[in-house]
Amino acid sequence: MRSVRRPTSKFLKVVCGKCKNEQTIFNKPSSTVKCLVCGAELAETTGGRGRLKAKVLSVMD
């Protein structure tokens, strides 16, 4: 029997520190992620897991 590996990447629900907008982002972004309302930077790419600059509310599997 062959086992199937689970993905290590997840989606995160975060809240913007400036305008309190809630937004869903990927935890391994390939580019800078900005708030859709005010344009504040929520996460930046690091080549792997992103560097988060917003508060994480929940992790979606």
Biopython code that builds the backbone (N, CA, C, O; Angstrom):
import numpy as np
from Bio.PDB.StructureBuilder import StructureBuilder

atoms = [
    (1, "MET", "N", (0.842, -1.178, 0.000)),
    (1, "MET", "CA", (0.000, 0.000, 0.000)),
    (1, "MET", "C", (0.888, 1.242, 0.000)),
    (1, "MET", "O", (1.866, 1.311, 0.743)),
    (2, "ARG", "N", (0.551, 2.200, -0.817)),
    (2, "ARG", "CA", (1.329, 3.419, -0.959)),
    (2, "ARG", "C", (0.661, 4.566, -0.194)),
    (2, "ARG", "O", (-0.535, 4.808, -0.357)),
    (3, "SER", "N", (1.413, 5.253, 0.619)),
    (3, "SER", "CA", (0.830, 6.358, 1.376)),
    (3, "SER", "C", (0.913, 7.656, 0.571)),
    (3, "SER", "O", (1.860, 7.878, -0.183)),
    (4, "VAL", "N", (-0.081, 8.492, 0.745)),
    (4, "VAL", "CA", (-0.151, 9.774, 0.055)),
    (4, "VAL", "C", (0.272, 10.858, 1.037)),
    (4, "VAL", "O", (-0.257, 10.946, 2.145)),
    (5, "ARG", "N", (1.230, 11.682, 0.620)),
    (5, "ARG", "CA", (1.712, 12.750, 1.499)),
    (5, "ARG", "C", (0.724, 13.903, 1.524)),
    (5, "ARG", "O", (0.129, 14.256, 0.506)),
    (6, "ARG", "N", (0.563, 14.473, 2.684)),
    (6, "ARG", "CA", (-0.311, 15.642, 2.836)),
    (6, "ARG", "C", (0.470, 16.891, 2.443)),
    (6, "ARG", "O", (1.676, 16.961, 2.680)),
    (7, "PRO", "N", (-0.189, 17.866, 1.855)),
    (7, "PRO", "CA", (0.508, 19.103, 1.504)),
    (7, "PRO", "C", (0.949, 19.861, 2.755)),
    (7, "PRO", "O", (0.262, 19.842, 3.776)),
    (8, "THR", "N", (2.092, 20.523, 2.667)),
    (8, "THR", "CA", (2.603, 21.276, 3.813)),
    (8, "THR", "C", (2.188, 22.743, 3.763)),
    (8, "THR", "O", (2.385, 23.473, 4.734)),
    (9, "SER", "N", (1.624, 23.176, 2.659)),
    (9, "SER", "CA", (1.200, 24.563, 2.529)),
    (9, "SER", "C", (-0.254, 24.714, 2.962)),
    (9, "SER", "O", (-1.045, 23.777, 2.857)),
    (10, "LYS", "N", (-0.592, 25.893, 3.445)),
    (10, "LYS", "CA", (-1.938, 26.139, 3.960)),
    (10, "LYS", "C", (-2.377, 27.556, 3.597)),
    (10, "LYS", "O", (-1.561, 28.407, 3.242)),
    (11, "PHE", "N", (-3.675, 27.784, 3.694)),
    (11, "PHE", "CA", (-4.219, 29.124, 3.556)),
    (11, "PHE", "C", (-4.434, 29.686, 4.953)),
    (11, "PHE", "O", (-4.801, 28.956, 5.874)),
    (12, "LEU", "N", (-4.205, 30.973, 5.105)),
    (12, "LEU", "CA", (-4.331, 31.631, 6.402)),
    (12, "LEU", "C", (-5.348, 32.755, 6.312)),
    (12, "LEU", "O", (-5.394, 33.477, 5.316)),
    (13, "LYS", "N", (-6.158, 32.905, 7.341)),
    (13, "LYS", "CA", (-7.053, 34.057, 7.434)),
    (13, "LYS", "C", (-6.342, 35.054, 8.341)),
    (13, "LYS", "O", (-6.074, 34.754, 9.505)),
    (14, "VAL", "N", (-6.039, 36.230, 7.818)),
    (14, "VAL", "CA", (-5.286, 37.242, 8.558)),
    (14, "VAL", "C", (-6.105, 38.525, 8.650)),
    (14, "VAL", "O", (-7.062, 38.725, 7.902)),
    (15, "VAL", "N", (-5.713, 39.379, 9.571)),
    (15, "VAL", "CA", (-6.361, 40.681, 9.718)),
    (15, "VAL", "C", (-5.298, 41.762, 9.544)),
    (15, "VAL", "O", (-4.213, 41.678, 10.118)),
    (16, "CYS", "N", (-5.624, 42.774, 8.748)),
    (16, "CYS", "CA", (-4.713, 43.892, 8.493)),
    (16, "CYS", "C", (-4.569, 44.727, 9.757)),
    (16, "CYS", "O", (-5.558, 45.019, 10.429)),
    (17, "GLY", "N", (-3.346, 45.109, 10.078)),
    (17, "GLY", "CA", (-3.086, 45.915, 11.265)),
    (17, "GLY", "C", (-3.539, 47.357, 11.129)),
    (17, "GLY", "O", (-3.778, 48.027, 12.133)),
    (18, "LYS", "N", (-3.661, 47.849, 9.890)),
    (18, "LYS", "CA", (-4.063, 49.236, 9.655)),
    (18, "LYS", "C", (-5.572, 49.429, 9.646)),
    (18, "LYS", "O", (-6.110, 50.243, 10.398)),
    (19, "CYS", "N", (-6.260, 48.663, 8.775)),
    (19, "CYS", "CA", (-7.695, 48.907, 8.563)),
    (19, "CYS", "C", (-8.591, 47.801, 9.120)),
    (19, "CYS", "O", (-9.814, 47.892, 9.012)),
    (20, "LYS", "N", (-8.007, 46.761, 9.712)),
    (20, "LYS", "CA", (-8.735, 45.638, 10.326)),
    (20, "LYS", "C", (-9.520, 44.804, 9.311)),
    (20, "LYS", "O", (-10.464, 44.110, 9.690)),
    (21, "ASN", "N", (-9.149, 44.858, 8.037)),
    (21, "ASN", "CA", (-9.766, 44.033, 7.007)),
    (21, "ASN", "C", (-9.297, 42.590, 7.157)),
    (21, "ASN", "O", (-8.105, 42.341, 7.340)),
    (22, "GLU", "N", (-10.228, 41.635, 7.082)),
    (22, "GLU", "CA", (-9.878, 40.210, 7.128)),
    (22, "GLU", "C", (-9.699, 39.711, 5.705)),
    (22, "GLU", "O", (-10.512, 39.998, 4.826)),
    (23, "GLN", "N", (-8.626, 38.961, 5.486)),
    (23, "GLN", "CA", (-8.287, 38.502, 4.142)),
    (23, "GLN", "C", (-7.657, 37.121, 4.220)),
    (23, "GLN", "O", (-6.963, 36.805, 5.186)),
    (24, "THR", "N", (-7.897, 36.296, 3.205)),
    (24, "THR", "CA", (-7.310, 34.959, 3.124)),
    (24, "THR", "C", (-6.088, 35.018, 2.221)),
    (24, "THR", "O", (-6.162, 35.506, 1.093)),
    (25, "ILE", "N", (-4.948, 34.510, 2.729)),
    (25, "ILE", "CA", (-3.705, 34.513, 1.956)),
    (25, "ILE", "C", (-3.068, 33.126, 2.020)),
    (25, "ILE", "O", (-3.441, 32.295, 2.849)),
    (26, "PHE", "N", (-2.111, 32.891, 1.140)),
    (26, "PHE", "CA", (-1.374, 31.630, 1.092)),
    (26, "PHE", "C", (-0.140, 31.777, 1.978)),
    (26, "PHE", "O", (0.469, 32.847, 1.998)),
    (27, "ASN", "N", (0.248, 30.723, 2.715)),
    (27, "ASN", "CA", (1.380, 30.860, 3.631)),
    (27, "ASN", "C", (2.738, 30.797, 2.930)),
    (27, "ASN", "O", (3.765, 31.073, 3.550)),
    (28, "LYS", "N", (2.754, 30.434, 1.637)),
    (28, "LYS", "CA", (3.997, 30.424, 0.860)),
    (28, "LYS", "C", (3.832, 31.311, -0.376)),
    (28, "LYS", "O", (3.781, 30.805, -1.497)),
    (29, "PRO", "N", (3.748, 32.628, -0.179)),
    (29, "PRO", "CA", (3.484, 33.511, -1.322)),
    (29, "PRO", "C", (4.687, 33.628, -2.252)),
    (29, "PRO", "O", (5.832, 33.606, -1.801)),
    (30, "SER", "N", (4.424, 33.754, -3.551)),
    (30, "SER", "CA", (5.499, 33.923, -4.526)),
    (30, "SER", "C", (5.771, 35.403, -4.789)),
    (30, "SER", "O", (6.721, 35.745, -5.493)),
    (31, "SER", "N", (4.945, 36.272, -4.229)),
    (31, "SER", "CA", (5.154, 37.718, -4.345)),
    (31, "SER", "C", (4.582, 38.386, -3.095)),
    (31, "SER", "O", (3.934, 37.736, -2.274)),
    (32, "THR", "N", (4.823, 39.670, -2.963)),
    (32, "THR", "CA", (4.333, 40.424, -1.819)),
    (32, "THR", "C", (2.805, 40.440, -1.829)),
    (32, "THR", "O", (2.190, 40.654, -2.874)),
    (33, "VAL", "N", (2.195, 40.215, -0.666)),
    (33, "VAL", "CA", (0.740, 40.232, -0.541)),
    (33, "VAL", "C", (0.344, 41.509, 0.178)),
    (33, "VAL", "O", (0.837, 41.804, 1.267)),
    (34, "LYS", "N", (-0.565, 42.273, -0.453)),
    (34, "LYS", "CA", (-1.018, 43.537, 0.128)),
    (34, "LYS", "C", (-2.490, 43.469, 0.468)),
    (34, "LYS", "O", (-3.240, 42.691, -0.121)),
    (35, "CYS", "N", (-2.904, 44.295, 1.429)),
    (35, "CYS", "CA", (-4.299, 44.398, 1.825)),
    (35, "CYS", "C", (-5.105, 44.940, 0.638)),
    (35, "CYS", "O", (-4.682, 45.884, -0.029)),
    (36, "LEU", "N", (-6.248, 44.342, 0.389)),
    (36, "LEU", "CA", (-7.088, 44.762, -0.730)),
    (36, "LEU", "C", (-7.793, 46.088, -0.471)),
    (36, "LEU", "O", (-8.257, 46.729, -1.414)),
    (37, "VAL", "N", (-7.884, 46.513, 0.795)),
    (37, "VAL", "CA", (-8.579, 47.752, 1.137)),
    (37, "VAL", "C", (-7.617, 48.935, 1.205)),
    (37, "VAL", "O", (-7.822, 49.936, 0.517)),
    (38, "CYS", "N", (-6.565, 48.832, 2.030)),
    (38, "CYS", "CA", (-5.688, 49.986, 2.260)),
    (38, "CYS", "C", (-4.314, 49.856, 1.599)),
    (38, "CYS", "O", (-3.581, 50.843, 1.524)),
    (39, "GLY", "N", (-3.947, 48.669, 1.119)),
    (39, "GLY", "CA", (-2.669, 48.492, 0.439)),
    (39, "GLY", "C", (-1.488, 48.203, 1.350)),
    (39, "GLY", "O", (-0.350, 48.159, 0.883)),
    (40, "ALA", "N", (-1.734, 48.006, 2.641)),
    (40, "ALA", "CA", (-0.649, 47.683, 3.572)),
    (40, "ALA", "C", (-0.097, 46.299, 3.262)),
    (40, "ALA", "O", (-0.838, 45.429, 2.804)),
    (41, "GLU", "N", (1.189, 46.083, 3.503)),
    (41, "GLU", "CA", (1.830, 44.796, 3.234)),
    (41, "GLU", "C", (1.461, 43.793, 4.314)),
    (41, "GLU", "O", (1.666, 44.039, 5.503)),
    (42, "LEU", "N", (0.906, 42.643, 3.881)),
    (42, "LEU", "CA", (0.493, 41.596, 4.821)),
    (42, "LEU", "C", (1.523, 40.480, 4.922)),
    (42, "LEU", "O", (1.705, 39.897, 5.991)),
    (43, "ALA", "N", (2.202, 40.178, 3.811)),
    (43, "ALA", "CA", (3.212, 39.109, 3.788)),
    (43, "ALA", "C", (4.170, 39.371, 2.642)),
    (43, "ALA", "O", (3.797, 39.939, 1.616)),
    (44, "GLU", "N", (5.418, 38.945, 2.836)),
    (44, "GLU", "CA", (6.404, 39.074, 1.764)),
    (44, "GLU", "C", (7.050, 37.725, 1.511)),
    (44, "GLU", "O", (7.109, 36.881, 2.405)),
    (45, "THR", "N", (7.529, 37.523, 0.306)),
    (45, "THR", "CA", (8.122, 36.261, -0.074)),
    (45, "THR", "C", (9.530, 36.128, 0.495)),
    (45, "THR", "O", (10.260, 37.109, 0.638)),
    (46, "THR", "N", (9.891, 34.881, 0.817)),
    (46, "THR", "CA", (11.245, 34.612, 1.310)),
    (46, "THR", "C", (11.866, 33.445, 0.560)),
    (46, "THR", "O", (12.963, 33.002, 0.901)),
    (47, "GLY", "N", (11.178, 32.943, -0.455)),
    (47, "GLY", "CA", (11.648, 31.776, -1.180)),
    (47, "GLY", "C", (11.062, 30.483, -0.641)),
    (47, "GLY", "O", (11.287, 29.418, -1.216)),
    (48, "GLY", "N", (10.335, 30.555, 0.421)),
    (48, "GLY", "CA", (9.673, 29.402, 1.035)),
    (48, "GLY", "C", (8.447, 29.914, 1.740)),
    (48, "GLY", "O", (7.554, 30.483, 1.111)),
    (49, "ARG", "N", (8.393, 29.720, 3.032)),
    (49, "ARG", "CA", (7.290, 30.297, 3.793)),
    (49, "ARG", "C", (7.427, 31.805, 3.811)),
    (49, "ARG", "O", (8.530, 32.339, 3.928)),
    (50, "GLY", "N", (6.308, 32.483, 3.696)),
    (50, "GLY", "CA", (6.324, 33.937, 3.676)),
    (50, "GLY", "C", (6.561, 34.524, 5.053)),
    (50, "GLY", "O", (6.286, 33.892, 6.072)),
    (51, "ARG", "N", (7.075, 35.740, 5.067)),
    (51, "ARG", "CA", (7.252, 36.476, 6.323)),
    (51, "ARG", "C", (5.967, 37.263, 6.553)),
    (51, "ARG", "O", (5.676, 38.213, 5.827)),
    (52, "LEU", "N", (5.203, 36.864, 7.561)),
    (52, "LEU", "CA", (3.903, 37.489, 7.825)),
    (52, "LEU", "C", (4.067, 38.777, 8.589)),
    (52, "LEU", "O", (4.881, 38.875, 9.508)),
    (53, "LYS", "N", (3.275, 39.781, 8.197)),
    (53, "LYS", "CA", (3.282, 41.068, 8.884)),
    (53, "LYS", "C", (1.885, 41.402, 9.396)),
    (53, "LYS", "O", (1.620, 42.538, 9.789)),
    (54, "ALA", "N", (0.996, 40.416, 9.391)),
    (54, "ALA", "CA", (-0.375, 40.578, 9.848)),
    (54, "ALA", "C", (-0.680, 39.495, 10.878)),
    (54, "ALA", "O", (-0.012, 38.463, 10.927)),
    (55, "LYS", "N", (-1.688, 39.740, 11.691)),
    (55, "LYS", "CA", (-2.089, 38.778, 12.714)),
    (55, "LYS", "C", (-2.893, 37.656, 12.081)),
    (55, "LYS", "O", (-3.826, 37.910, 11.318)),
    (56, "VAL", "N", (-2.534, 36.405, 12.397)),
    (56, "VAL", "CA", (-3.232, 35.236, 11.862)),
    (56, "VAL", "C", (-4.444, 34.946, 12.743)),
    (56, "VAL", "O", (-4.317, 34.801, 13.959)),
    (57, "LEU", "N", (-5.622, 34.862, 12.118)),
    (57, "LEU", "CA", (-6.847, 34.548, 12.843)),
    (57, "LEU", "C", (-7.118, 33.054, 12.862)),
    (57, "LEU", "O", (-7.525, 32.503, 13.884)),
    (58, "SER", "N", (-6.887, 32.392, 11.714)),
    (58, "SER", "CA", (-7.109, 30.944, 11.646)),
    (58, "SER", "C", (-6.304, 30.342, 10.498)),
    (58, "SER", "O", (-5.896, 31.035, 9.566)),
    (59, "VAL", "N", (-6.090, 29.033, 10.595)),
    (59, "VAL", "CA", (-5.378, 28.262, 9.575)),
    (59, "VAL", "C", (-6.376, 27.309, 8.950)),
    (59, "VAL", "O", (-7.060, 26.567, 9.655)),
    (60, "MET", "N", (-6.462, 27.326, 7.619)),
    (60, "MET", "CA", (-7.391, 26.444, 6.910)),
    (60, "MET", "C", (-6.625, 25.272, 6.328)),
    (60, "MET", "O", (-5.604, 25.459, 5.666)),
    (61, "ASP", "N", (-7.109, 24.071, 6.569)),
    (61, "ASP", "CA", (-6.446, 22.868, 6.068)),
    (61, "ASP", "C", (-6.861, 22.556, 4.661)),
    (61, "ASP", "O", (-6.396, 21.573, 4.084)),
]
sb = StructureBuilder()
sb.init_structure("model")
sb.init_model(0)
sb.init_chain("A")
sb.init_seg("    ")
for serial, (resi, resn, name, xyz) in enumerate(atoms, 1):
    if name == "N":
        sb.init_residue(resn, " ", resi, " ")
    sb.init_atom(name, np.array(xyz, "f"), 0.0, 1.0, " ", f" {name:<3s}", serial, name[0])
structure = sb.get_structure()
